Amino acid sequence: MQNSGQLSRRQILAAAGFIGLATLTSCGSGDDDADGKDLAKKQDGAMKEFKAGQQFKATKALSFSTLHNNNPVYPTKDGWLFWKELAKRTRVTLKPVDVPLADYEKKRGVLIGSGDAPFLIPKTYHPSEVAFVSSGAILPVSDYVNLMPNFRAKVKQWKLEPEIDSIRQSDGKYYLLPGLHEKVKSGYSMSLRTDILDKHGLALPTTWDEVYDVLKALKEEYPGKYPMTDRWSTNTPFPCGALFQYLAQAYGVRAGWSYDNISYDGKAKKFVFTPTQDGYRAMVEYLRKLVAEKLLDPEAFTQQDDQAVQKLLAEKSYVISANPQELVQNYRYNLKKQVKGAKIEMIPVPLGPAGAVVNGGSRLENGVMISSKALKEDTLVAMMQFVDWLFYSDEGQEFCKWGVEGVTYTKSGGTYKLKDGITLMGSDPDAPKDLQKDFGFFNGVFTYGGSWELVSSNFSADEQKFQDGMSKRKELPIGPAHPLQSAEQEQATLWDTPLKDHTIQNTLKFVLGKRPMSQWGDFLTELKAKNSQQLVDLHNKAADRFAKENG
């Protein structure tokens, strides 16, 4: 869509006057538009020809401010090799504005609202950028991706256009540069005490029917125990957020941490209210059966994480949700110390009625917003080139993750190995140096996304096995772009929270047996009274409008 007051791509190329732009192609509607201001006056420090896979190096020393999430696990240090080597390679000095991890989102909003935000605003999760669009405080970055050859090459190569379209706003633009993944990276599944399974001749389950059978068999062997307990229930609106999330995808729906009131029905080609889907009810009925038969600890939905882990370590339960880090650094490490011969494994998410699927849209990760203040700078083009190299080039991503070859790591045949004396997330507890704490690499502010080879390069054997299995699964359909206009967004927000609260509260009532399944129809009627259908209609209307205006 060509917006009024904006230059055409041909005019931009002529105004910019350098060869590099002429070689770039656009991806997606709106991406070939650039800001109406003359980019010819904003090339200070920019490379005249910048291509995908090329080392970015500013033609003069530059510095850009960046919001920096100060993680207490690896607090910011001025002397990190990351800052020094980055300046050496790119001639760009980053000036971090440190914000404590716990206050990051709140402080980010305050800084943007007051006009004091730094130029680069990373570690932003969609849709939190939407709050800053109407004020004009952040750049419509889709207008500038013609300056970012690495970003566009990955979107095209990995066929990420549907995911990118899903974050567009009502003007057809997007305001966040997301992290891009070649493949879906799954995080959570269930872990089981394999020594206990072996003792009773039980195999690791591959389907949810088999999970039931295993839990049932364990209950018969240990009638006084709950075979499964769980965690991740506090500090989240959806108790047992991990369990609900990975169980739901087996039924082709979203719940837990990935829950949204609105879901896309790929068969009907329209948006629907999530709890009205047959798969949502089937998921609830499955969990209800586990609780009713005392196979799943009902305290799982209210207890603290420490309580859940202690039940595992005390052998009160043998199954619990996990991610690869918790499996190795918490469960296995502590079980080894407390229970002789204990073994625990994390399995790929068991399969259900939906088949071998994962939630769609999960190839995008948190990303970078850019302050509109950057428009006033003569270095705008150089800034976009720098962001493109640091966050989207293979070389920049490798640098952010592993550091400097020969200093912090070595590489042979695609395999990365930390130099002796350096540890990463406990890989060598006796090492005197830490890749994150002492060097500033593998920092969550800069390290995300990338090729599967790079993303998987630090996987433990457990995670490699888990992710290899999950990466072969098909993504559930991603809904078309359906951005709401500001007035619609305000109305949707008023409806959204009460609907979500009612859904979560009653989902738990059904699961825990506090409400009979015969009242499911009443539950859906209650949601209608809270404007569930109006919310669905709003999103379908927005999807139709966006398709017409940007088709």
C-alpha positions in Angstrom: 0.0 0.0 0.0 1.4 3.4 -1.0 0.7 5.9 1.7 0.1 9.6 0.9 3.0 11.9 1.6 5.5 9.1 1.1 8.1 8.8 -1.6 8.0 5.9 -4.0 10.8 3.3 -3.8 12.2 4.8 -7.1 12.3 8.3 -5.5 14.0 6.9 -2.4 16.7 5.2 -4.5 17.3 8.4 -6.4 17.4 10.5 -3.3 19.6 8.0 -1.4 22.0 7.9 -4.3 23.9 4.9 -3.4 24.2 1.5 -5.1 23.4 -0.7 -2.1 19.7 0.2 -1.9 19.2 -0.6 -5.6 20.0 -4.3 -5.0 17.4 -4.7 -2.3 14.0 -6.1 -2.7 11.0 -5.7 -0.5 8.9 -8.3 1.3 5.3 -7.8 2.2 2.9 -5.0 1.8 4.2 -1.6 3.0 7.8 -2.8 3.2 8.9 -1.0 0.1 7.8 2.4 1.5 10.3 4.5 3.3 9.8 7.6 5.3 9.0 10.7 3.4 12.1 12.5 4.6 15.2 12.6 2.4 17.4 9.6 3.2 20.2 11.2 1.3 20.7 13.5 4.3 20.8 10.6 6.8 23.7 8.5 5.5 26.3 9.7 7.9 28.6 6.8 8.7 26.6 4.4 6.5 28.2 1.9 4.1 27.5 2.8 0.5 26.9 -0.8 -0.4 25.7 -3.1 2.3 24.7 -6.6 1.4 23.5 -9.7 3.3 26.4 -11.7 4.7 28.8 -8.7 4.6 30.5 -7.3 7.7 29.0 -4.0 8.6 31.6 -1.4 9.5 30.6 2.3 9.8 32.6 4.7 7.8 33.2 6.8 10.9 33.0 6.2 14.7 29.3 6.2 15.8 27.5 5.6 19.1 23.9 4.6 19.6 22.1 4.4 22.9 20.2 1.2 23.7 17.9 0.1 26.5 19.6 -2.8 28.3 17.8 -5.4 30.5 20.2 -5.8 33.4 19.9 -9.4 34.3 20.9 -10.2 37.9 22.3 -13.6 36.7 24.9 -11.7 34.7 24.9 -8.0 35.8 26.2 -5.5 33.2 29.9 -4.7 33.2 31.6 -1.8 31.4 34.6 -4.1 30.7 32.8 -6.8 28.8 34.6 -8.1 25.8 31.2 -7.9 24.0 31.2 -4.0 24.0 34.9 -3.7 23.0 34.8 -6.3 20.2 31.6 -4.9 18.9 33.1 -1.4 18.6 36.2 -2.9 16.9 34.2 -4.8 14.3 31.6 -2.2 13.5 33.0 1.2 14.7 29.8 1.5 16.7 29.9 2.0 20.5 26.7 1.0 22.2 25.7 3.1 25.2 23.5 0.9 27.4 20.8 2.5 29.5 20.6 -0.2 32.2 17.2 -1.1 33.6 16.7 -3.9 36.2 15.1 -7.0 34.9 12.1 -6.8 37.3 11.3 -3.3 36.2 12.1 -3.6 32.5 8.6 -3.3 30.9 7.4 -0.6 33.3 10.6 1.5 33.0 10.6 1.1 29.2 7.0 2.5 29.1 8.0 5.5 31.3 11.1 6.3 29.1 9.1 6.1 25.9 6.3 8.1 27.3 8.5 10.9 28.5 10.5 11.1 25.3 13.7 9.9 27.0 13.9 6.5 25.4 17.2 5.5 23.9 17.4 4.9 20.1 17.3 1.1 20.3 14.7 -0.6 22.5 15.3 -4.4 22.4 13.8 -7.2 24.5 10.3 -6.2 23.4 7.6 -8.9 23.0 4.8 -8.5 20.6 2.2 -7.1 21.1 3.6 -4.7 23.8 4.8 -2.4 21.0 1.2 -1.6 20.1 0.9 0.7 23.1 3.4 3.1 21.6 2.1 3.2 18.0 -0.6 5.9 18.2 1.7 8.4 19.9 4.3 8.1 17.1 7.0 7.4 19.7 8.4 4.4 17.8 9.4 4.0 14.1 7.2 2.0 11.7 10.3 -0.2 11.1 8.6 -1.9 8.1 9.3 1.4 6.2 13.0 0.8 6.6 13.6 -2.9 6.1 14.8 -2.0 2.6 17.9 -0.9 4.5 18.2 -4.4 6.1 19.3 -7.0 3.6 20.0 -9.7 6.2 16.5 -9.3 7.8 14.8 -9.5 4.5 16.9 -12.4 3.2 15.9 -14.5 6.3 12.2 -13.7 6.0 12.2 -14.8 2.4 14.5 -17.8 2.8 12.5 -19.2 5.8 9.1 -18.2 4.4 8.3 -16.1 7.4 5.9 -13.7 5.6 2.8 -15.0 7.4 4.4 -14.5 10.8 5.5 -11.0 9.8 2.0 -10.2 8.5 0.6 -11.2 11.9 2.3 -8.3 13.7 1.2 -5.6 11.3 -0.9 -2.8 12.6 -4.1 -1.3 11.0 -2.0 1.0 8.8 -0.4 -2.1 7.2 3.0 -1.4 8.9 4.8 -3.2 11.7 6.7 -1.4 14.5 8.8 -4.2 15.9 11.7 -6.0 14.4 11.2 -9.5 15.8 13.8 -12.2 16.3 13.6 -14.7 13.4 13.8 -18.5 13.8 14.4 -20.9 11.0 12.5 -23.6 12.9 10.1 -23.6 15.8 12.0 -24.0 19.1 9.8 -25.7 21.7 10.5 -25.1 25.3 8.4 -27.4 27.6 7.1 -30.9 28.0 6.8 -33.5 30.7 9.7 -35.3 32.4 9.4 -38.8 33.9 11.5 -40.9 36.3 12.7 -43.5 33.9 14.2 -45.7 36.6 10.8 -46.0 38.1 9.2 -46.8 34.7 11.9 -49.4 34.0 11.3 -51.0 37.4 7.7 -51.6 36.5 8.2 -52.5 32.9 6.7 -49.2 31.5 7.8 -47.5 28.4 8.1 -43.7 27.9 4.8 -42.5 26.5 4.5 -41.0 23.0 0.8 -40.1 23.1 -1.6 -38.6 25.7 -3.4 -41.9 25.8 -0.2 -43.6 26.7 0.5 -40.9 29.3 -2.8 -41.8 30.9 -1.9 -45.5 30.9 1.5 -44.9 32.4 0.1 -42.7 35.2 -2.6 -45.3 35.8 0.0 -48.0 36.1 2.1 -45.9 38.5 -1.0 -45.2 40.6 -1.7 -49.0 41.0 1.9 -49.5 42.1 1.9 -46.4 44.5 -1.8 -46.0 45.5 -0.9 -43.4 48.2 0.9 -41.0 45.8 -0.1 -38.8 43.0 2.0 -40.0 40.0 2.2 -36.5 38.5 2.5 -33.1 40.2 3.2 -29.8 38.5 4.5 -26.3 38.7 4.5 -22.9 37.0 1.2 -22.0 38.6 2.0 -18.8 40.6 2.8 -15.4 39.1 0.9 -16.3 35.9 -2.8 -15.8 35.1 -3.1 -19.4 33.8 -2.1 -22.0 36.5 0.0 -24.9 35.3 0.8 -22.6 32.3 3.4 -25.0 30.8 1.2 -28.1 31.1 -1.8 -26.4 29.6 0.3 -24.9 26.8 1.9 -28.1 25.6 -1.2 -30.3 26.2 -3.4 -27.8 24.3 -1.4 -27.9 21.1 -2.0 -31.7 21.0 -5.6 -30.8 20.7 -4.9 -28.1 18.1 -5.8 -25.2 20.4 -4.1 -22.7 22.7 -4.1 -22.6 26.5 -1.8 -21.9 29.4 1.0 -19.4 28.6 -0.1 -19.2 24.9 -3.7 -18.7 25.7 -5.6 -16.0 23.8 -9.3 -15.4 23.7 -9.2 -15.3 19.9 -8.0 -18.2 17.8 -7.8 -18.8 14.1 -9.8 -21.8 12.8 -7.9 -23.0 9.7 -10.8 -25.0 8.4 -13.5 -22.4 8.8 -11.0 -19.6 7.7 -12.1 -17.3 10.4 -11.4 -16.3 14.0 -13.3 -18.0 16.8 -13.5 -17.6 20.6 -11.0 -20.2 21.9 -13.1 -22.0 24.5 -15.8 -22.7 21.8 -13.4 -25.0 20.0 -14.0 -28.7 20.4 -10.4 -29.3 21.1 -10.5 -26.9 24.1 -13.3 -28.9 25.7 -11.6 -32.2 25.0 -8.4 -30.9 26.6 -10.3 -29.9 29.7 -12.0 -33.3 29.9 -8.6 -35.1 29.6 -7.2 -33.1 32.6 -10.4 -33.6 34.5 -10.0 -37.3 34.2 -6.4 -37.2 35.5 -7.5 -35.2 38.5 -10.6 -37.3 39.2 -8.6 -40.5 39.1 -6.0 -39.0 41.4 -3.3 -39.3 38.7 -2.5 -35.6 38.8 -2.0 -33.7 42.1 -4.8 -31.1 42.5 -2.3 -28.9 44.4 -0.4 -28.5 41.2 -2.7 -25.7 40.2 -1.9 -23.6 43.3 1.5 -24.6 44.7 4.8 -22.7 44.5 7.4 -24.1 42.2 9.6 -25.1 45.1 6.8 -27.2 46.6 6.4 -29.0 43.3 10.1 -29.8 42.9 10.3 -31.0 46.5 7.5 -33.5 45.9 9.6 -34.8 42.9 12.8 -35.0 45.0 10.9 -36.6 47.9 9.5 -39.2 45.5 5.9 -38.2 46.3 5.5 -37.9 42.5 7.4 -39.2 39.5 6.2 -36.9 36.6 6.5 -33.1 36.3 6.7 -30.5 33.6 10.2 -29.5 32.5 12.3 -27.5 30.2 15.8 -28.7 29.2 17.6 -26.4 31.7 15.4 -27.3 34.7 15.7 -31.0 33.7 19.5 -30.9 33.9 20.3 -28.2 36.4 17.5 -28.8 38.9 15.7 -32.1 38.7 18.5 -34.4 37.6 21.2 -32.7 39.6 19.2 -32.7 42.9 17.7 -36.2 42.4 21.3 -37.6 41.9 22.2 -36.2 45.3 19.1 -37.3 47.1 17.9 -40.5 45.5 20.3 -43.3 44.6 19.9 -44.6 41.1 17.3 -41.9 40.1 17.1 -41.1 36.4 14.8 -38.6 34.8 14.1 -37.8 31.1 12.2 -35.2 29.2 10.1 -36.5 26.3 8.8 -34.7 23.1 5.3 -33.4 23.7 3.0 -36.4 23.5 0.8 -36.5 20.5 -3.0 -36.0 20.6 -5.9 -35.7 18.2 -4.3 -32.9 16.2 -1.3 -35.0 15.3 2.4 -34.0 15.1 1.9 -30.2 15.4 3.2 -27.2 17.2 1.6 -23.8 17.8 1.9 -21.6 14.7 3.6 -18.2 14.9 6.2 -19.3 17.3 9.1 -18.7 14.9 9.1 -15.0 16.0 10.7 -14.0 19.2 11.1 -10.8 21.2 12.6 -8.0 19.1 13.7 -4.4 18.7 11.7 -1.2 18.6 13.4 2.0 17.4 12.7 5.4 18.8 11.2 7.9 16.4 14.0 10.2 17.6 16.2 8.3 15.2 14.5 10.2 12.3 16.2 13.4 13.3 19.6 11.8 13.2 21.9 12.0 10.2 23.0 8.4 11.1 19.6 6.8 10.5 20.8 4.6 7.5 23.9 3.5 9.4 21.8 2.7 12.5 19.5 0.4 10.4 22.5 -1.3 8.8 24.0 -1.8 12.2 20.8 -3.3 13.7 20.5 -5.5 10.6 24.1 -6.9 11.1 24.0 -7.3 14.8 20.6 -9.0 15.1 20.0 -10.6 11.7 23.3 -11.5 10.0 24.8 -15.0 10.6 28.0 -13.4 11.7 26.4 -11.0 14.1 24.2 -13.7 15.7 27.2 -16.0 16.1 29.2 -13.1 17.7 26.4 -12.2 20.2 26.0 -15.9 21.2 29.5 -17.3 21.3 31.9 -14.3 21.3 35.2 -14.2 19.7 36.6 -17.3 18.0 39.9 -18.4 19.5 39.2 -16.3 22.6 35.9 -17.6 24.0 35.2 -20.5 21.7 36.5 -22.7 18.9 34.5 -24.1 16.0 35.1 -27.2 14.0 32.7 -28.7 11.4 29.8 -26.7 12.7 30.4 -27.7 16.3 31.1 -25.0 18.9 33.2 -25.6 21.9 33.9 -23.1 24.8 37.6 -22.5 25.4 39.0 -24.2 28.5 38.2 -22.3 31.7 34.9 -20.8 30.4 31.5 -22.1 31.5 28.0 -21.4 30.1 24.9 -21.9 32.3 26.8 -24.5 34.5 28.4 -26.4 31.6 31.6 -26.5 33.6 31.0 -25.7 37.3 34.7 -25.5 38.0 35.6 -23.0 35.3 36.9 -19.7 36.6 35.2 -17.6 33.9 31.6 -17.4 32.7 30.7 -16.5 29.1 27.8 -14.4 30.3 29.0 -12.9 33.5 32.6 -12.2 32.5 32.4 -11.6 28.8 28.9 -10.4 28.1 28.0 -12.9 25.4 24.9 -15.1 25.3 23.1 -12.0 26.7 19.3 -12.3 26.2 19.2 -8.7 25.1 21.1 -9.6 21.9 21.0 -13.3 21.6 17.9 -14.8 20.0 16.7 -16.3 16.8 18.8 -17.6 13.9 19.5 -20.7 11.9 18.7 -24.0 13.4 22.5 -24.8 13.3 23.2 -21.8 15.5 20.1 -22.0 17.8 20.9 -25.7 18.5 24.7 -25.1 18.9 24.6 -24.9 22.7 22.0 -27.7 23.2 22.8 -30.4 25.7 22.3 -33.9 24.5 18.9 -33.9 26.2 17.8 -30.8 24.5 19.2 -31.8 21.1 17.1 -35.0 21.3 14.0 -33.1 22.4 14.3 -30.3 19.9 15.2 -32.6 16.9 11.9 -34.4 17.5 9.8 -31.3 17.9 11.4 -29.4 15.0 9.9 -32.0 12.5 6.4 -31.1 13.5 4.0 -29.1 11.4 2.9 -25.6 12.6 -0.7 -25.0 13.3 -2.2 -22.4 10.9 -1.4 -18.8 11.5 -4.3 -16.4 11.3 -4.2 -13.5 8.8 -3.3 -10.1 9.9 -6.2 -8.5 11.8 -5.0 -5.3 13.4 -7.6 -3.3 15.3 -8.0 0.5 14.9 -7.5 2.5 18.1 -11.2 2.8 19.0 -11.6 -0.9 18.4 -8.5 -1.7 20.4 -9.9 0.2 23.4 -13.2 -1.7 23.1 -11.5 -5.0 22.7 -9.4 -4.4 25.8 -12.5 -3.7 27.9 -14.0 -7.0 26.8 -10.8 -9.1 26.7 -9.8 -9.1 30.4 -13.1 -10.2 31.9 -13.5 -12.9 29.3 -10.0 -14.2 29.9 -10.5 -14.2 33.7 -13.8 -16.0 33.4 -12.3 -18.6 31.0 -9.4 -19.3 33.2 -11.4 -19.5 36.5 -14.0 -21.9 35.0 -11.4 -24.0 33.1 -9.9 -24.8 36.5 -13.3 -25.4 38.0 -14.1 -28.0 35.3 -10.6 -29.6 35.6 -10.8 -29.9 39.4 -14.3 -31.3 39.3 -15.8 -28.2 41.0 -18.2 -27.7 38.1 -19.9 -30.6 36.1 -19.1 -30.9 32.4 -22.9 -30.9 31.9 -22.6 -27.1 32.5 -20.2 -26.5 29.6 -23.0 -25.0 27.5 -23.9 -22.7 30.3 -20.2 -21.7 30.5 -20.2 -20.7 26.8 -23.5 -18.8 27.4 -21.8 -16.9 30.2 -19.0 -15.9 27.9 -21.5 -14.7 25.3 -23.0 -12.5 28.0 -19.5 -11.0 28.5 -19.3 -10.1 24.7 -17.3 -13.1 23.4 -19.1 -13.0 20.1 -18.7 -9.2 19.7 -15.0 -9.7 20.3 -14.8 -12.4 17.6 -16.8 -10.2 15.2 -14.5 -7.3 15.8 -11.4 -9.4 14.9 -13.0 -10.9 11.8 -14.1 -7.5 10.7 -10.6 -6.2 11.1 -9.2 -9.2 9.1 -11.6 -8.5 6.3 -10.8 -4.8 6.3 -7.0 -5.4 6.3 -7.3 -7.9 3.4 -9.2 -5.4 1.3 -6.9 -2.5 2.0 -3.7 -4.4 1.6 -4.6 -7.1 -0.8 
